[in-house]
């Protein structure tokens, strides 16, 4: 069997990571390069002239025109953090490099912080990943399937009627050679015509060719300018359905990842955030060496998200 170049790529080793981001000064320089690649610019008046104020945890930039003060973390998801940047960058590395994800409990042990802090760091990073990846849509040939997250609750209903199950739509776009390129996994309120139309509006590019099973609601994609082909499964084994090879593989990977990594997860509240992190890593799997840098870009493009907002799981984007 030929070696899979994605699975066997070198990525970014821990010694290499330490060499790049092992000190507070190196982390500051990396964050500054991402936030202001052309040099500091005042967020209030756009002036480039500034002075530096030292003596606090993170240096402050003071605009020479309007006297406004800004820090490297202000206006990002790191705003008001009390953690060293080295701790944050280690978290970026661990969350970004983990193919199947990493639990907040494991992150706590690696970072040397308490569980509440580890949970907050983890969810801030995943939220930034989710928002960054949410701007992209699938193009070309797309395989789609419906699925559920969660299992039967003790004493509750079994099967699709279980109150512990969350409906999701999974889609994967293919390149010209028929290999998976990008994925989109997201929760939906129900498998209805209206809900799928809303999902397609946010997730699919106009003109893409979508193939799905016989579930009637998937016809809704034609309402937003997409082509649709339905293949009736009729109880056939997945091995007998090459049309759905990659979407079945993706769904299998998601469920294996979640069951093996997260032993207690509130799917009904946080599923979109965990799915968004899975999307982000999968869609950037071709170059693991740059994953930490890409996570920094995601962090800087995401606004402040206090703990109370993250725990409510009702985010205004």
C-alpha positions as CSV (number, residue, x, y, z in Angstrom):
1,X,0.0,0.0,0.0
2,X,1.3,3.4,-0.9
3,X,2.3,5.8,1.9
4,X,-0.4,8.4,2.7
5,X,1.4,11.7,2.4
6,X,-1.1,13.5,4.6
7,X,-0.8,11.0,7.5
8,X,3.0,10.7,7.2
9,X,3.8,14.4,6.9
10,X,6.3,15.7,9.5
11,X,4.1,18.5,10.9
12,X,5.6,20.7,13.6
13,X,7.6,18.8,16.2
14,X,7.6,19.9,19.9
15,X,11.3,20.9,19.7
16,X,10.5,23.0,16.6
17,X,7.6,24.6,18.4
18,X,9.7,25.5,21.4
19,X,12.3,27.0,19.1
20,X,9.6,29.2,17.4
21,X,7.4,30.1,20.4
22,X,9.3,29.1,23.5
23,X,9.6,32.6,25.1
24,X,7.2,35.4,25.8
25,X,9.1,37.7,23.5
26,X,8.8,35.2,20.6
27,X,5.1,34.8,21.2
28,X,4.6,38.6,21.3
29,X,6.5,39.0,18.0
30,X,4.4,36.3,16.3
31,X,1.2,37.8,17.6
32,X,2.2,41.3,16.5
33,X,3.1,40.1,13.0
34,X,-0.3,38.5,12.6
35,X,-2.3,41.5,14.1
36,X,-0.3,44.3,12.4
37,X,1.8,42.8,9.5
38,X,2.5,46.4,8.3
39,X,3.2,47.8,11.7
40,X,1.0,49.0,14.5
41,X,-2.1,50.9,13.5
42,X,-4.3,52.6,16.1
43,X,-7.7,50.8,16.2
44,X,-9.4,54.2,16.9
45,X,-7.8,56.7,14.5
46,X,-5.7,54.5,12.2
47,X,-2.5,56.5,13.1
48,X,0.8,54.5,12.8
49,X,2.8,56.6,15.3
50,X,2.9,55.1,18.8
51,X,4.8,54.9,22.0
52,X,5.4,51.8,24.2
53,X,4.3,51.5,27.8
54,X,6.0,48.7,29.8
55,X,5.5,47.4,33.3
56,X,2.4,45.3,32.9
57,X,2.0,41.7,31.8
58,X,1.7,42.7,28.1
59,X,3.2,45.8,26.6
60,X,0.8,48.6,25.6
61,X,0.9,50.7,22.5
62,X,-0.1,54.3,22.9
63,X,-1.2,56.2,19.8
64,X,0.7,59.5,19.5
65,X,-2.3,61.2,17.8
66,X,-5.4,60.3,19.9
67,X,-3.5,58.8,23.0
68,X,-5.6,55.6,22.8
69,X,-3.9,52.6,24.4
70,X,-4.0,49.1,22.9
71,X,-2.5,45.8,23.7
72,X,-1.7,42.8,21.5
73,X,-4.6,40.9,22.9
74,X,-7.2,43.7,23.0
75,X,-10.1,43.1,20.5
76,X,-9.2,39.4,20.1
77,X,-10.4,36.3,21.8
78,X,-7.4,36.7,24.2
79,X,-8.7,40.0,25.5
80,X,-8.2,40.5,29.3
81,X,-6.3,37.2,29.6
82,X,-4.0,36.8,32.7
83,X,-2.2,33.8,31.2
84,X,1.3,34.1,29.7
85,X,1.3,34.1,25.9
86,X,3.5,31.0,26.0
87,X,0.7,29.1,27.7
88,X,-1.7,30.3,25.0
89,X,0.6,29.3,22.2
90,X,1.2,25.9,23.7
91,X,-2.6,25.5,23.7
92,X,-2.8,26.6,20.0
93,X,-0.2,23.9,19.2
94,X,-1.9,21.1,21.1
95,X,-5.4,21.8,19.9
96,X,-4.3,22.4,16.3
97,X,-2.0,19.3,16.0
98,X,-4.4,16.8,17.6
99,X,-6.1,15.0,14.7
100,X,-8.9,13.6,16.9
101,X,-9.1,16.7,19.1
102,X,-8.0,17.0,22.7
103,X,-10.2,17.2,25.8
104,X,-10.1,20.1,28.2
105,X,-9.0,17.6,30.9
106,X,-6.0,16.6,28.9
107,X,-5.3,20.2,28.1
108,X,-5.3,21.0,31.8
109,X,-2.6,18.5,32.4
110,X,-0.4,19.8,29.6
111,X,-0.8,23.5,30.4
112,X,-0.6,23.2,34.2
113,X,-3.7,25.2,34.9
114,X,-7.0,24.3,36.7
115,X,-9.9,22.7,34.8
116,X,-12.0,25.9,34.5
117,X,-9.1,27.7,32.9
118,X,-8.4,24.8,30.5
119,X,-12.0,24.6,29.5
120,X,-12.1,28.3,28.8
121,X,-8.9,28.3,26.8
122,X,-10.1,25.2,24.8
123,X,-13.5,26.6,24.0
124,X,-12.1,30.0,23.0
125,X,-9.7,28.4,20.6
126,X,-12.5,26.1,19.2
127,X,-14.8,29.1,18.9
128,X,-12.2,31.0,16.9
129,X,-11.7,27.9,14.6
130,X,-15.4,27.6,14.1
131,X,-15.9,31.3,13.1
132,X,-12.9,31.3,10.9
133,X,-14.0,28.2,9.0
134,X,-17.6,29.3,8.9
135,X,-16.9,31.8,6.1
136,X,-16.0,29.1,3.6
137,X,-18.5,27.3,1.4
138,X,-18.3,23.9,-0.4
139,X,-17.9,23.9,-4.2
140,X,-18.0,21.4,-7.1
141,X,-19.1,17.9,-6.3
142,X,-20.4,17.5,-2.8
143,X,-21.5,14.3,-0.9
144,X,-24.1,14.9,1.9
145,X,-25.6,12.8,4.6
146,X,-27.7,13.2,7.7
147,X,-26.5,11.9,11.1
148,X,-27.0,12.2,14.9
149,X,-24.6,12.9,17.7
150,X,-25.2,11.5,21.1
151,X,-26.6,8.2,22.3
152,X,-29.6,6.8,24.2
153,X,-30.1,8.5,27.6
154,X,-30.7,6.2,30.6
155,X,-34.4,5.8,31.0
156,X,-35.1,7.9,27.8
157,X,-36.2,7.1,24.3
158,X,-34.1,5.0,21.9
159,X,-33.3,5.6,18.3
160,X,-34.0,8.9,16.4
161,X,-36.5,10.0,19.0
162,X,-33.9,10.1,21.8
163,X,-33.9,13.5,23.5
164,X,-30.1,13.1,23.9
165,X,-29.5,13.0,20.1
166,X,-28.6,16.1,18.1
167,X,-29.3,16.1,14.3
168,X,-26.3,17.1,12.1
169,X,-25.7,17.5,8.4
170,X,-22.3,16.4,7.1
171,X,-21.0,17.4,3.7
172,X,-17.7,16.8,1.9
173,X,-16.5,18.4,-1.4
174,X,-14.3,16.4,-3.8
175,X,-11.6,17.5,-6.1
176,X,-11.3,16.4,-9.8
177,X,-9.7,13.2,-8.8
178,X,-12.5,12.3,-6.4
179,X,-10.6,12.9,-3.2
180,X,-12.0,14.8,-0.3
181,X,-11.1,18.5,-0.2
182,X,-13.2,20.3,2.4
183,X,-15.9,19.3,4.9
184,X,-18.8,21.0,6.6
185,X,-20.5,19.6,9.6
186,X,-23.1,21.5,11.5
187,X,-26.2,21.0,13.6
188,X,-29.7,21.6,12.3
189,X,-32.9,22.0,14.3
190,X,-34.5,19.2,12.3
191,X,-34.4,17.5,9.0
192,X,-37.0,19.6,7.4
193,X,-37.1,21.3,4.0
194,X,-36.7,24.8,5.6
195,X,-33.9,23.8,7.9
196,X,-31.9,22.2,5.0
197,X,-32.5,25.2,2.8
198,X,-31.0,27.5,5.5
199,X,-28.1,25.2,5.9
200,X,-27.4,25.1,2.2
201,X,-27.6,28.9,2.0
202,X,-24.7,29.1,4.5
203,X,-22.7,26.1,3.4
204,X,-22.9,25.5,-0.4
205,X,-21.8,27.6,-3.3
206,X,-24.3,28.3,-6.1
207,X,-24.0,25.7,-8.8
208,X,-22.4,22.9,-6.8
209,X,-23.5,19.3,-7.6
210,X,-24.8,17.6,-4.5
211,X,-25.4,13.9,-4.1
212,X,-27.4,12.6,-1.1
213,X,-29.5,9.6,-0.1
214,X,-33.3,9.5,-0.5
215,X,-34.1,11.8,2.4
216,X,-36.7,14.2,1.0
217,X,-35.5,17.3,2.8
218,X,-32.2,17.4,0.8
219,X,-34.2,18.5,-2.3
220,X,-34.2,21.9,-0.6
221,X,-30.7,22.7,-1.9
222,X,-32.2,23.4,-5.4
223,X,-33.9,26.4,-3.8
224,X,-30.5,28.1,-3.4
225,X,-29.2,27.3,-6.9
226,X,-27.5,23.9,-6.4
227,X,-28.0,20.7,-8.4
228,X,-29.2,17.6,-6.6
229,X,-28.9,13.9,-7.2
230,X,-30.6,11.4,-4.9
231,X,-29.4,7.9,-4.6
232,X,-31.8,5.6,-2.7
233,X,-29.9,3.4,-0.3
234,X,-32.6,0.9,0.5
235,X,-30.7,-0.8,3.3
236,X,-27.5,-1.5,1.3
237,X,-24.2,-1.8,3.1
238,X,-21.9,1.3,2.9
239,X,-19.4,-0.9,0.9
240,X,-22.0,-1.2,-1.8
241,X,-22.3,2.6,-2.1
242,X,-19.2,4.1,-3.6
243,X,-21.1,7.3,-4.2
244,X,-20.9,8.0,-0.4
245,X,-17.5,6.6,0.3
246,X,-16.0,9.8,1.6
247,X,-18.9,11.2,3.6
248,X,-19.2,7.8,5.4
249,X,-15.5,8.0,6.2
250,X,-15.8,11.5,7.5
251,X,-18.8,10.6,9.7
252,X,-17.0,7.5,11.0
253,X,-13.9,9.7,11.9
254,X,-16.1,12.3,13.7
255,X,-17.9,9.7,15.8
256,X,-14.7,7.8,16.6
257,X,-12.9,11.1,17.5
258,X,-15.7,12.2,19.8
259,X,-16.3,8.9,21.6
260,X,-12.5,8.3,22.1
261,X,-11.6,11.9,23.2
262,X,-14.6,13.5,24.8
263,X,-16.2,11.3,27.4
264,X,-18.7,13.9,28.6
265,X,-19.9,16.4,26.0
266,X,-23.2,18.4,26.0
267,X,-24.0,17.9,22.3
268,X,-27.2,19.9,22.5
269,X,-25.3,23.0,23.7
270,X,-21.7,22.8,22.4
271,X,-21.9,20.5,19.3
272,X,-21.4,23.2,16.8
273,X,-18.2,24.4,18.4
274,X,-16.6,20.9,18.5
275,X,-17.8,20.3,14.9
276,X,-16.3,23.6,13.9
277,X,-12.9,22.6,15.3
278,X,-13.1,19.3,13.5
279,X,-13.9,21.1,10.2
280,X,-11.0,23.5,10.8
281,X,-8.4,20.8,11.3
282,X,-9.6,18.6,8.5
283,X,-9.7,21.5,6.0
284,X,-6.1,22.4,6.8
285,X,-4.8,18.9,7.1
286,X,-2.4,19.2,4.1
287,X,0.1,21.4,6.0
288,X,0.3,20.6,9.7
289,X,3.6,22.5,10.0
290,X,1.7,25.8,9.7
291,X,-1.3,24.8,11.8
292,X,-0.1,26.8,14.9
293,X,0.4,29.9,12.8
294,X,-3.1,29.4,11.2
295,X,-4.7,29.1,14.7
296,X,-3.1,32.4,15.6
297,X,-4.7,34.0,12.6
298,X,-8.0,32.6,13.6
299,X,-7.6,33.9,17.2
300,X,-6.8,37.4,15.9
301,X,-9.8,37.5,13.6
302,X,-12.2,36.5,16.3
303,X,-13.5,39.2,18.7
304,X,-13.6,39.0,22.5
305,X,-15.7,36.1,23.8
306,X,-16.1,36.3,27.6
307,X,-16.8,33.1,29.6
308,X,-20.4,33.9,30.2
309,X,-21.0,34.1,26.4
310,X,-19.1,30.9,25.7
311,X,-21.1,29.0,28.3
312,X,-24.4,30.3,27.0
313,X,-23.5,28.9,23.5
314,X,-25.6,31.7,22.0
315,X,-23.0,33.7,20.2
316,X,-23.6,36.9,18.1
317,X,-21.3,36.6,15.1
